[in-house]
């Protein structure tokens, strides 16, 4: 619980909010009307006079009724975890595709909450004489939002088909693809920058980069691959976000190999790794070939040579993981060799004879094949 609230505070900081206090209540299940119990709602209202907050963030997704009742009781803006993540996504999305996906998720989140947008009409004479206009406007808004959702879905479907066509062309060229995955802020963008000089934004905040970025990379065996940085995962990732980002997450489905990067310095590194594995299973990617790397080992050791002791400890535990410092560039050779080895195991070899006049094909094979062309 405390870890989840700490993560919520980091999300709030990323969104530009200042956290002035926290409140916890243990319940068998959330209160249907206010999420919190009535006494806790009163305590939260009293806390406002002490710290002067103007927004309350909840660590779960609230129902439209809960959100509306809380806003009426506390007279401040209520934001749940889903809305907070969507707000960060809206700020971070740079590409047309990313903005489309965020906008779709926001509209799907907004649709069941539209009724609260017209609560001000109830204050006019207790709602007498205003029910008709309010209901008419509400239905108009719902229709407009539904139409907008349908347009966004069609546009995203066109983007998805375009990506699928691009992937087919890429597949025909025979270039293997590798996708970097991991918990948000684990160091995915730093790793991509170090490997390929991609110049991706690196910031010590959650979801610093949102749009996937792909770069070409040459492995030690001279094989060329495409490596992609993907959106970071997080606990309680809203289903609407997962659904909206289907076009982007399909890049993971088409990848030959996943590189799962774990921030070994985080006190909840094991739980974060499990969260990523669970989300991969939800996406039907649990059996996808994967390499696990433990990042930020430079914070434990003083020299690159000191990694050998940690490597021995990991191997003695029976685990298979590569120790790495994406920021320092330590362990990159081991990672690249492992990628080349795993791709060679995944991609089946083909034996074919060509006439001497077709010698130009040898260069193509050397560039894109996991094995050396003879």
C-alpha positions as a Markdown table, in Angstrom:
| # | Residue | x | y | z |
|---|---|---|---|---|
| 1 | Unk | 0.0 | 0.0 | 0.0 |
| 2 | Unk | 2.8 | 2.4 | 1.0 |
| 3 | Unk | 4.7 | 1.6 | -2.2 |
| 4 | Unk | 1.6 | 2.2 | -4.3 |
| 5 | Unk | 1.1 | 5.6 | -2.7 |
| 6 | Unk | 4.7 | 6.5 | -3.2 |
| 7 | Unk | 4.3 | 5.7 | -6.9 |
| 8 | Unk | 1.2 | 7.8 | -7.0 |
| 9 | Unk | 3.2 | 10.7 | -5.5 |
| 10 | Unk | 5.8 | 10.2 | -8.3 |
| 11 | Unk | 3.0 | 10.3 | -10.9 |
| 12 | Unk | 1.7 | 13.5 | -9.3 |
| 13 | Unk | 5.1 | 15.0 | -9.5 |
| 14 | Unk | 5.4 | 14.1 | -13.1 |
| 15 | Unk | 2.1 | 15.7 | -13.8 |
| 16 | Unk | 3.3 | 18.9 | -12.0 |
| 17 | Unk | 1.4 | 18.6 | -8.7 |
| 18 | Unk | 2.8 | 19.2 | -5.3 |
| 19 | Unk | 1.9 | 16.5 | -2.7 |
| 20 | Unk | 1.0 | 18.1 | 0.7 |
| 21 | Unk | -0.4 | 15.1 | 2.5 |
| 22 | Unk | -1.7 | 11.5 | 2.3 |
| 23 | Unk | -4.6 | 9.6 | 3.8 |
| 24 | Unk | -5.1 | 5.8 | 4.1 |
| 25 | Unk | -8.1 | 3.7 | 5.1 |
| 26 | Unk | -8.2 | -0.1 | 5.4 |
| 27 | Unk | -11.6 | -1.4 | 4.1 |
| 28 | Unk | -12.8 | -4.9 | 3.1 |
| 29 | Unk | -14.1 | -3.3 | 0.0 |
| 30 | Unk | -14.5 | 0.4 | -1.2 |
| 31 | Unk | -17.6 | 2.3 | -0.2 |
| 32 | Unk | -20.0 | 2.3 | -3.2 |
| 33 | Unk | -21.0 | 5.9 | -2.7 |
| 34 | Unk | -17.7 | 7.7 | -1.7 |
| 35 | Unk | -15.0 | 5.0 | -2.0 |
| 36 | Unk | -14.0 | 6.0 | 1.5 |
| 37 | Unk | -16.1 | 5.6 | 4.6 |
| 38 | Unk | -18.2 | 8.6 | 5.7 |
| 39 | Unk | -15.9 | 9.3 | 8.7 |
| 40 | Unk | -12.8 | 9.2 | 6.5 |
| 41 | Unk | -14.4 | 11.7 | 4.1 |
| 42 | Unk | -15.0 | 14.1 | 7.0 |
| 43 | Unk | -11.4 | 13.6 | 8.1 |
| 44 | Unk | -10.3 | 14.4 | 4.6 |
| 45 | Unk | -12.4 | 17.5 | 4.6 |
| 46 | Unk | -10.9 | 18.6 | 7.9 |
| 47 | Unk | -7.4 | 18.0 | 6.5 |
| 48 | Unk | -8.1 | 20.6 | 3.8 |
| 49 | Unk | -8.2 | 23.4 | 6.5 |
| 50 | Unk | -4.8 | 22.2 | 7.7 |
| 51 | Unk | -2.8 | 21.8 | 4.5 |
| 52 | Unk | -4.9 | 23.8 | 2.0 |
| 53 | Unk | -5.1 | 21.2 | -0.8 |
| 54 | Unk | -7.2 | 22.0 | -3.9 |
| 55 | Unk | -7.0 | 18.5 | -5.6 |
| 56 | Unk | -7.4 | 15.0 | -4.2 |
| 57 | Unk | -5.7 | 12.1 | -6.0 |
| 58 | Unk | -7.1 | 8.6 | -5.5 |
| 59 | Unk | -4.9 | 5.5 | -6.0 |
| 60 | Unk | -7.6 | 3.5 | -7.8 |
| 61 | Unk | -10.1 | 4.2 | -10.6 |
| 62 | Unk | -13.2 | 5.7 | -9.1 |
| 63 | Unk | -16.7 | 5.1 | -10.5 |
| 64 | Unk | -18.6 | 8.1 | -11.9 |
| 65 | Unk | -20.9 | 8.0 | -8.8 |
| 66 | Unk | -18.0 | 8.0 | -6.4 |
| 67 | Unk | -16.2 | 10.8 | -8.1 |
| 68 | Unk | -19.3 | 12.9 | -8.3 |
| 69 | Unk | -20.2 | 12.4 | -4.6 |
| 70 | Unk | -16.6 | 13.1 | -3.5 |
| 71 | Unk | -16.6 | 16.4 | -5.4 |
| 72 | Unk | -19.8 | 17.4 | -3.8 |
| 73 | Unk | -18.6 | 16.5 | -0.3 |
| 74 | Unk | -15.1 | 18.0 | -0.5 |
| 75 | Unk | -15.8 | 20.8 | -3.0 |
| 76 | Unk | -12.5 | 20.2 | -4.7 |
| 77 | Unk | -11.3 | 18.5 | -7.9 |
| 78 | Unk | -11.1 | 14.7 | -7.6 |
| 79 | Unk | -8.7 | 12.8 | -9.9 |
| 80 | Unk | -8.3 | 9.1 | -9.8 |
| 81 | Unk | -5.2 | 7.1 | -10.9 |
| 82 | Unk | -6.5 | 6.5 | -14.4 |
| 83 | Unk | -7.2 | 10.2 | -15.1 |
| 84 | Unk | -3.7 | 11.1 | -13.7 |
| 85 | Unk | -2.0 | 8.6 | -16.0 |
| 86 | Unk | -4.0 | 9.8 | -19.0 |
| 87 | Unk | -3.1 | 13.4 | -18.2 |
| 88 | Unk | 0.7 | 12.5 | -18.1 |
| 89 | Unk | 0.2 | 10.6 | -21.4 |
| 90 | Unk | -1.4 | 13.6 | -23.0 |
| 91 | Unk | 1.6 | 15.8 | -22.1 |
| 92 | Unk | 4.2 | 13.2 | -23.2 |
| 93 | Unk | 2.7 | 12.1 | -26.5 |
| 94 | Unk | 4.5 | 13.7 | -29.4 |
| 95 | Unk | 3.6 | 11.7 | -32.5 |
| 96 | Unk | 0.2 | 11.8 | -34.3 |
| 97 | Unk | -0.3 | 8.2 | -33.4 |
| 98 | Unk | 0.4 | 8.7 | -29.7 |
| 99 | Unk | -1.9 | 11.7 | -29.5 |
| 100 | Unk | -4.7 | 9.7 | -31.1 |
| 101 | Unk | -4.3 | 6.9 | -28.7 |
| 102 | Unk | -4.3 | 9.1 | -25.7 |
| 103 | Unk | -7.4 | 11.1 | -26.9 |
| 104 | Unk | -9.3 | 7.8 | -27.4 |
| 105 | Unk | -8.5 | 6.7 | -23.9 |
| 106 | Unk | -9.5 | 10.1 | -22.5 |
| 107 | Unk | -12.9 | 10.1 | -24.3 |
| 108 | Unk | -13.7 | 6.5 | -23.3 |
| 109 | Unk | -12.9 | 7.5 | -19.7 |
| 110 | Unk | -15.0 | 10.6 | -20.0 |
| 111 | Unk | -18.2 | 9.1 | -21.5 |
| 112 | Unk | -19.6 | 7.4 | -18.3 |
| 113 | Unk | -18.7 | 10.6 | -16.3 |
| 114 | Unk | -20.6 | 13.1 | -18.4 |
| 115 | Unk | -23.5 | 13.3 | -16.0 |
| 116 | Unk | -21.4 | 15.1 | -13.5 |
| 117 | Unk | -20.7 | 17.8 | -16.0 |
| 118 | Unk | -24.3 | 19.0 | -15.6 |
| 119 | Unk | -24.6 | 18.8 | -11.9 |
| 120 | Unk | -24.7 | 22.7 | -11.7 |
| 121 | Unk | -28.2 | 22.6 | -13.1 |
| 122 | Unk | -29.5 | 20.9 | -10.0 |
| 123 | Unk | -28.7 | 23.9 | -7.9 |
| 124 | Unk | -31.1 | 26.0 | -9.9 |
| 125 | Unk | -34.3 | 25.7 | -7.9 |
| 126 | Unk | -33.5 | 22.2 | -6.8 |
| 127 | Unk | -33.6 | 21.1 | -10.4 |
| 128 | Unk | -37.2 | 22.2 | -10.9 |
| 129 | Unk | -37.7 | 23.4 | -14.5 |
| 130 | Unk | -34.2 | 22.4 | -15.6 |
| 131 | Unk | -34.5 | 18.6 | -16.0 |
| 132 | Unk | -35.4 | 18.8 | -19.7 |
| 133 | Unk | -32.6 | 21.0 | -20.9 |
| 134 | Unk | -30.1 | 19.2 | -18.7 |
| 135 | Unk | -31.1 | 15.8 | -20.0 |
| 136 | Unk | -31.2 | 17.0 | -23.5 |
| 137 | Unk | -27.7 | 18.5 | -23.3 |
| 138 | Unk | -26.3 | 15.4 | -21.6 |
| 139 | Unk | -27.6 | 13.2 | -24.4 |
| 140 | Unk | -26.2 | 15.6 | -26.9 |
| 141 | Unk | -22.8 | 15.4 | -25.2 |
| 142 | Unk | -22.9 | 11.7 | -25.0 |
| 143 | Unk | -23.7 | 11.4 | -28.7 |
| 144 | Unk | -20.9 | 13.7 | -29.6 |
| 145 | Unk | -18.4 | 11.8 | -27.5 |
| 146 | Unk | -19.5 | 8.5 | -29.0 |
| 147 | Unk | -19.1 | 9.9 | -32.4 |
| 148 | Unk | -15.7 | 11.2 | -31.5 |
| 149 | Unk | -14.7 | 7.8 | -30.1 |
| 150 | Unk | -15.8 | 6.1 | -33.4 |
| 151 | Unk | -13.8 | 8.5 | -35.5 |
| 152 | Unk | -10.7 | 8.0 | -33.3 |
| 153 | Unk | -11.0 | 4.2 | -33.5 |
| 154 | Unk | -11.2 | 4.4 | -37.3 |
| 155 | Unk | -8.2 | 6.7 | -37.4 |
| 156 | Unk | -6.2 | 4.4 | -35.1 |
| 157 | Unk | -7.3 | 1.4 | -37.2 |
| 158 | Unk | -5.8 | 3.1 | -40.2 |
| 159 | Unk | -2.6 | 3.7 | -38.2 |
| 160 | Unk | -2.6 | 0.1 | -37.2 |
| 161 | Unk | -2.9 | -1.1 | -40.8 |
| 162 | Unk | -0.1 | 1.3 | -41.8 |
| 163 | Unk | 2.1 | -0.1 | -39.1 |
| 164 | Unk | 1.2 | -3.7 | -40.1 |
| 165 | Unk | 2.1 | -2.9 | -43.7 |
| 166 | Unk | 5.4 | -1.4 | -42.6 |
| 167 | Unk | 6.1 | -4.5 | -40.5 |
| 168 | Unk | 5.4 | -6.8 | -43.4 |
| 169 | Unk | 7.9 | -4.8 | -45.6 |
| 170 | Unk | 10.4 | -4.9 | -42.8 |
| 171 | Unk | 9.8 | -8.7 | -42.5 |
| 172 | Unk | 10.4 | -9.2 | -46.2 |
| 173 | Unk | 13.8 | -7.5 | -45.8 |
| 174 | Unk | 14.6 | -10.1 | -43.2 |
| 175 | Unk | 15.7 | -7.6 | -40.5 |
| 176 | Unk | 15.1 | -9.0 | -37.0 |
| 177 | Unk | 13.4 | -6.8 | -34.4 |
| 178 | Unk | 14.2 | -6.4 | -30.7 |
| 179 | Unk | 11.9 | -4.5 | -28.3 |
| 180 | Unk | 13.1 | -3.0 | -25.0 |
| 181 | Unk | 10.4 | -3.3 | -22.3 |
| 182 | Unk | 10.3 | -2.7 | -18.6 |
| 183 | Unk | 8.8 | -0.8 | -15.8 |
| 184 | Unk | 8.5 | 2.9 | -16.3 |
| 185 | Unk | 11.7 | 4.8 | -15.3 |
| 186 | Unk | 13.8 | 1.6 | -15.4 |
| 187 | Unk | 16.3 | 3.0 | -18.0 |
| 188 | Unk | 14.8 | 1.9 | -21.4 |
| 189 | Unk | 15.5 | 5.2 | -23.2 |
| 190 | Unk | 19.0 | 5.5 | -21.6 |
| 191 | Unk | 19.8 | 2.0 | -23.0 |
| 192 | Unk | 18.5 | 2.9 | -26.5 |
| 193 | Unk | 20.6 | 6.1 | -26.4 |
| 194 | Unk | 23.7 | 4.2 | -25.4 |
| 195 | Unk | 23.3 | 1.4 | -27.9 |
| 196 | Unk | 22.4 | 3.6 | -30.9 |
| 197 | Unk | 22.9 | 7.3 | -30.1 |
| 198 | Unk | 19.2 | 7.7 | -30.5 |
| 199 | Unk | 19.1 | 11.1 | -28.6 |
| 200 | Unk | 15.8 | 10.1 | -26.8 |
| 201 | Unk | 14.7 | 12.3 | -23.9 |
| 202 | Unk | 16.0 | 10.9 | -20.6 |
| 203 | Unk | 14.4 | 12.3 | -17.4 |
| 204 | Unk | 14.1 | 11.0 | -13.9 |
| 205 | Unk | 10.3 | 10.9 | -14.1 |
| 206 | Unk | 7.7 | 8.3 | -14.8 |
| 207 | Unk | 6.7 | 8.0 | -18.5 |
| 208 | Unk | 9.4 | 10.4 | -19.6 |
| 209 | Unk | 9.0 | 9.1 | -23.1 |
| 210 | Unk | 5.8 | 7.7 | -24.5 |
| 211 | Unk | 6.0 | 7.2 | -28.2 |
| 212 | Unk | 8.0 | 4.2 | -29.5 |
| 213 | Unk | 11.3 | 4.9 | -31.1 |
| 214 | Unk | 13.1 | 2.5 | -33.4 |
| 215 | Unk | 16.8 | 2.6 | -34.4 |
| 216 | Unk | 19.1 | 0.3 | -36.4 |
| 217 | Unk | 21.8 | -1.5 | -34.6 |
| 218 | Unk | 24.7 | -3.7 | -35.7 |
| 219 | Unk | 25.5 | -6.7 | -33.5 |
| 220 | Unk | 29.0 | -8.1 | -32.9 |
| 221 | Unk | 28.5 | -10.8 | -35.6 |
| 222 | Unk | 27.8 | -7.9 | -38.1 |
| 223 | Unk | 24.1 | -8.7 | -38.2 |
| 224 | Unk | 21.8 | -5.7 | -38.4 |
| 225 | Unk | 18.7 | -5.5 | -36.3 |
| 226 | Unk | 16.0 | -2.9 | -35.4 |
| 227 | Unk | 15.7 | -2.1 | -31.7 |
| 228 | Unk | 12.7 | -0.2 | -30.3 |
| 229 | Unk | 12.0 | 1.6 | -27.1 |
| 230 | Unk | 8.4 | 1.1 | -25.9 |
| 231 | Unk | 6.1 | 2.7 | -23.4 |
| 232 | Unk | 6.9 | 1.8 | -19.8 |
| 233 | Unk | 4.6 | -0.4 | -17.7 |
| 234 | Unk | 3.2 | 0.4 | -14.3 |
| 235 | Unk | 1.0 | -1.1 | -11.6 |
| 236 | Unk | -2.7 | -0.8 | -12.1 |
| 237 | Unk | -2.3 | 0.1 | -15.8 |
| 238 | Unk | -5.8 | 1.1 | -16.8 |
| 239 | Unk | -7.5 | -1.3 | -19.2 |
| 240 | Unk | -8.6 | 1.7 | -21.3 |
| 241 | Unk | -5.0 | 2.6 | -21.8 |
| 242 | Unk | -3.9 | -0.9 | -22.7 |
| 243 | Unk | -6.8 | -1.1 | -25.3 |
| 244 | Unk | -6.1 | 2.3 | -26.7 |
| 245 | Unk | -2.4 | 1.5 | -27.2 |
| 246 | Unk | -3.1 | -1.7 | -29.1 |
| 247 | Unk | -1.4 | -0.3 | -32.2 |
| 248 | Unk | 1.8 | 0.5 | -30.4 |
| 249 | Unk | 1.8 | -2.7 | -28.3 |
| 250 | Unk | 1.5 | -4.7 | -31.5 |
| 251 | Unk | 5.2 | -3.8 | -32.0 |
| 252 | Unk | 5.9 | -6.1 | -29.1 |
| 253 | Unk | 3.9 | -8.9 | -30.7 |
| 254 | Unk | 5.9 | -8.7 | -33.9 |
| 255 | Unk | 9.3 | -8.4 | -32.2 |
| 256 | Unk | 11.5 | -11.5 | -32.4 |
| 257 | Unk | 13.0 | -10.8 | -29.0 |
| 258 | Unk | 12.2 | -8.8 | -25.9 |
| 259 | Unk | 14.8 | -7.2 | -23.7 |
| 260 | Unk | 13.3 | -6.7 | -20.2 |
| 261 | Unk | 15.2 | -4.1 | -18.3 |
| 262 | Unk | 14.9 | -4.0 | -14.5 |
| 263 | Unk | 16.0 | -1.2 | -12.2 |
| 264 | Unk | 18.1 | -3.2 | -9.7 |
| 265 | Unk | 18.4 | -0.2 | -7.3 |
| 266 | Unk | 14.6 | 0.0 | -6.7 |
| 267 | Unk | 13.5 | -1.5 | -3.5 |
| 268 | Unk | 10.6 | -3.1 | -5.3 |
| 269 | Unk | 12.6 | -4.4 | -8.3 |
| 270 | Unk | 11.2 | -7.9 | -7.9 |
| 271 | Unk | 7.6 | -6.7 | -7.8 |
| 272 | Unk | 8.1 | -4.4 | -10.8 |
| 273 | Unk | 9.5 | -7.3 | -12.8 |
| 274 | Unk | 6.5 | -9.4 | -11.9 |
| 275 | Unk | 4.2 | -6.6 | -12.9 |
| 276 | Unk | 5.8 | -6.4 | -16.3 |
| 277 | Unk | 5.5 | -10.2 | -16.7 |
| 278 | Unk | 1.8 | -10.1 | -15.8 |
| 279 | Unk | 1.1 | -7.4 | -18.3 |
| 280 | Unk | 2.9 | -9.4 | -21.0 |
| 281 | Unk | 0.7 | -12.4 | -20.1 |
| 282 | Unk | -2.4 | -10.2 | -20.4 |
| 283 | Unk | -1.3 | -9.2 | -23.9 |
| 284 | Unk | -0.7 | -12.8 | -24.8 |
| 285 | Unk | 3.1 | -12.3 | -24.9 |
| 286 | Unk | 4.1 | -14.4 | -21.9 |
| 287 | Unk | 5.9 | -17.0 | -24.1 |
| 288 | Unk | 7.8 | -14.4 | -26.2 |
| 289 | Unk | 11.6 | -15.0 | -26.1 |
| 290 | Unk | 13.1 | -12.6 | -23.6 |
| 291 | Unk | 16.4 | -11.5 | -22.1 |
| 292 | Unk | 16.4 | -10.0 | -18.6 |
| 293 | Unk | 19.0 | -7.3 | -17.7 |
| 294 | Unk | 19.6 | -5.8 | -14.3 |
| 295 | Unk | 20.3 | -2.1 | -14.9 |
| 296 | Unk | 22.0 | 0.6 | -12.8 |
| 297 | Unk | 24.7 | -1.6 | -11.3 |
| 298 | Unk | 27.0 | 1.4 | -11.4 |
| 299 | Unk | 25.3 | 2.5 | -8.2 |
| 300 | Unk | 26.5 | -0.6 | -6.4 |
| 301 | Unk | 30.1 | -0.8 | -7.8 |
| 302 | Unk | 32.9 | 1.6 | -8.5 |
| 303 | Unk | 34.5 | 0.0 | -11.5 |
| 304 | Unk | 33.3 | -2.0 | -14.5 |
| 305 | Unk | 35.5 | -4.9 | -13.3 |
| 306 | Unk | 33.5 | -5.1 | -10.1 |
| 307 | Unk | 30.5 | -6.3 | -12.0 |
| 308 | Unk | 32.2 | -9.8 | -12.2 |
| 309 | Unk | 31.4 | -10.4 | -8.6 |
| 310 | Unk | 27.8 | -9.6 | -9.1 |
| 311 | Unk | 27.6 | -11.7 | -12.2 |
| 312 | Unk | 29.0 | -14.7 | -10.3 |
| 313 | Unk | 26.4 | -14.2 | -7.5 |
| 314 | Unk | 23.6 | -14.1 | -10.1 |
| 315 | Unk | 24.9 | -17.2 | -11.8 |
| 316 | Unk | 25.2 | -19.1 | -8.5 |
| 317 | Unk | 21.6 | -18.3 | -7.8 |
| 318 | Unk | 20.6 | -20.2 | -10.9 |
| 319 | Unk | 19.1 | -17.1 | -12.6 |
| 320 | Unk | 19.8 | -15.9 | -16.1 |
| 321 | Unk | 20.3 | -12.2 | -16.2 |
| 322 | Unk | 22.8 | -9.7 | -17.6 |
| 323 | Unk | 24.2 | -7.0 | -15.3 |
| 324 | Unk | 24.3 | -3.6 | -16.9 |
| 325 | Unk | 24.8 | 0.1 | -16.5 |
| 326 | Unk | 23.1 | 1.8 | -19.4 |
| 327 | Unk | 24.3 | 5.2 | -18.2 |
| 328 | Unk | 28.0 | 4.1 | -18.0 |
| 329 | Unk | 27.9 | 1.6 | -20.9 |
| 330 | Unk | 29.0 | -1.2 | -18.7 |
| 331 | Unk | 28.0 | -4.7 | -19.8 |
| 332 | Unk | 26.9 | -3.7 | -23.2 |
| 333 | Unk | 29.2 | -6.2 | -25.0 |
| 334 | Unk | 27.6 | -9.1 | -23.0 |
| 335 | Unk | 24.1 | -7.8 | -23.9 |
| 336 | Unk | 24.9 | -7.5 | -27.6 |
| 337 | Unk | 26.4 | -11.0 | -27.7 |
| 338 | Unk | 23.4 | -12.4 | -25.9 |
| 339 | Unk | 21.0 | -10.7 | -28.3 |
| 340 | Unk | 23.0 | -12.2 | -31.3 |
| 341 | Unk | 23.0 | -15.6 | -29.7 |
| 342 | Unk | 19.3 | -15.6 | -28.9 |
| 343 | Unk | 18.3 | -14.4 | -32.4 |
| 344 | Unk | 20.5 | -17.1 | -33.9 |
| 345 | Unk | 18.5 | -19.7 | -31.9 |
| 346 | Unk | 15.2 | -18.1 | -32.8 |
| 347 | Unk | 15.7 | -17.5 | -36.5 |
| 348 | Unk | 16.1 | -20.8 | -38.4 |
| 349 | Unk | 19.0 | -21.1 | -40.8 |
| 350 | Unk | 18.7 | -21.7 | -44.6 |
| 351 | Unk | 21.3 | -23.3 | -46.9 |
| 352 | Unk | 21.3 | -22.1 | -50.4 |
| 353 | Unk | 23.8 | -22.1 | -53.3 |
| 354 | Unk | 24.1 | -19.1 | -55.7 |
| 355 | Unk | 26.0 | -18.6 | -58.9 |
| 356 | Unk | 29.2 | -16.5 | -58.6 |
| 357 | Unk | 27.5 | -13.7 | -60.6 |
| 358 | Unk | 25.1 | -13.2 | -57.6 |
| 359 | Unk | 27.9 | -12.5 | -55.2 |
| 360 | Unk | 26.2 | -9.3 | -54.2 |
| 361 | Unk | 23.8 | -11.3 | -52.2 |
| 362 | Unk | 26.6 | -12.3 | -49.8 |
| 363 | Unk | 26.8 | -8.7 | -48.5 |
| 364 | Unk | 23.0 | -8.7 | -47.9 |
| 365 | Unk | 23.2 | -12.0 | -46.0 |
| 366 | Unk | 26.1 | -10.8 | -43.9 |
| 367 | Unk | 24.2 | -7.6 | -42.9 |
| 368 | Unk | 20.8 | -9.2 | -42.1 |
| 369 | Unk | 21.6 | -12.9 | -41.2 |
| 370 | Unk | 22.3 | -14.0 | -37.7 |
| 371 | Unk | 24.9 | -16.4 | -39.1 |
| 372 | Unk | 27.8 | -15.6 | -41.3 |
| 373 | Unk | 27.2 | -16.2 | -45.0 |
| 374 | Unk | 29.9 | -18.3 | -46.7 |
